[in-house]
Structures are given as C-alpha cells and as structure tokens.
Amino acid sequence: MSESIKESISEQSQEIDQGVMDTLRSRDHSVLAQQIDPLSCTHNDIVELLAQYLALSEQDDDDVFDNWFDNLNKAQHTVLKVFEVYRGQFEHQE
C-alpha cells in the first residue's frame, strides 16, 4: 500500500474518531446515524457482529480478538465504533 493511501486512511480514521468523540460529548446521535444508515448490512449482520465482539472481548486470548478485529471490514469497524459510543453514553448517564 502506498504511503499516500496510508496517510489518507489515517486522516479519515482520525476524522471519524474526532466525530465520534464530538458526538459522545454532545449526545447527538445524528452524526452516528449518518455513518450507520447508509451501510448495506442487515439487522442480523449487526447482531451477529455485536455477539462476536462481546464474546471475543470477554475471552482471555487477546491474539484471537486482535486477529478477528484486524480482519473486519470498514463497515464492521464503523458499527463497532458507533456501538461503543452508544454504550459509553448509556453507561455514563446522569
């Protein structure tokens, strides 16, 4: 992969991460909905992804989790980021 492509992906990731942090602070879900709604996945795809995520993250073998996580596609990473934002908001409700 060329260095310019890596830099572009890194910049996009930082923008998404900053958008997620801004959303977490504001509790405005519209930005998150814009990231999730256009994805071409079924409800079952999302449920299966979250079930795998929770099951693997509770195991003691970090290598298994890391390998699974590293092989996810961009849409799956987006779903997990949004899930973590929502979870963080619900865990820290006043």
LINTAQUI-V109634 format. One record per backbone hydrogen bond with DSSP energy under -0.5 kcal/mol. CO is the residue of the C=O (numbers start at 1). NH is the residue of the N-H. Records with the same first field share a line. If there is no record, write none. Layout:
# LINTAQUI-V109634
CO: NH ; NH
This chain:
# LINTAQUI-V109634
2: 6
3: 7
4: 8
5: 9
6: 10
7: 11
8: 12
9: 13
10: 14
11: 15
12: 16
13: 17
14: 18
15: 19
16: 20
17: 21
18: 22
19: 23
20: 24
21: 25
22: 26
23: 27 ; 28
27: 29
29: 33
30: 34
31: 35
32: 36
33: 37
34: 38
36: 39
39: 41
42: 46
43: 47
44: 48
45: 49
46: 50
47: 51
48: 52
49: 53
50: 54
51: 55
52: 56
53: 57
54: 58
56: 59
60: 62
61: 65
62: 66
63: 67
64: 68
65: 69
66: 70
67: 71
68: 71
69: 72
73: 77
74: 78
75: 79
76: 80
77: 81
78: 82
79: 83
80: 84
81: 85
82: 86
83: 87
84: 88
85: 89
86: 90
87: 91
88: 92
90: 93
